[in-house]
Amino acid sequence: MAKIDLDSLSIEELAGLRENATDKLFEKVASRRAELEAELDKLAQYGKPVKKTESAPAPKAKKTEEAKQPKEPVAKAA
């Protein structure tokens, strides 16, 4: 890889370089993710089916947060 003298670049050039690097990173990550998903699909035929989730599950509340939350009022017997 060619060495770049970052000190000699202007702010605009550095910002452009950062943007290009970020775009390339996302491109490579998406490509690798597609490869891995294809491989997982091939392997799925040999094992138990795996549930695909669209998003990560919500984290559970900590005990201290649960204690702070008001509880529902309990109706008293007449």
Residue pairs with C-beta under 8 A, 6 or more apart in sequence:
4 17
6 14
9 17
40 50
44 50
61 69
